[in-house]
C-alpha cells in the first residue's frame, strides 16, 4: 500500500511539473489574415507577459519549423490563398519560391496566390493595342 501511494504521489508531481513547465508556450510565427502580414511572437513568462497583437489570430507554426520569418510568411500566404506548398525530400517546405498557384493564378509577394479574371486572361496584346487606339482616336 505504501508503495502504491508513493508511486501515485510521484506520478502526480511529475504530471504537474510537465503541465506547468511552459505555461506561455514556445515562440511562434503568427499571422493577421486581413492584412496578410505575419510576425514573430513570444508570450513571455509570468514576470514579463507579452500580449498577443490585435488581429493576429492565426498560428503559422513554431519558429523551429521554419528557417526564417520570410519563409513562414510565404508558407502562410500560400496555404491561406489555396496554393500548393512545394516540399523537399524530407517533406519540409523549400526555402524560397515555395508556393505553386493553381490554374488561372499567379504569385504575389504581398497577398499570396491571385486568380486571374477570365476577362484579363483573354485580353492579349492586339486587343489592348486596339483599345488604346480606339480610346485615343474615337473617343477623344
Secondary structure, DSSP 8 states (H G I E B T S, - for coil): -HHHHHHHHHHHHHHHHHHTTTTT-S-EEEEETTTTEEEEE--B-SSSB----TT--EEEEEGGGSSSHHHHHHHHHHHHTT-EE-B-TTS-B-SSS-EE--TTEEEETTTEEEE--HHHHH--HHHHHHHHHHHHHT--
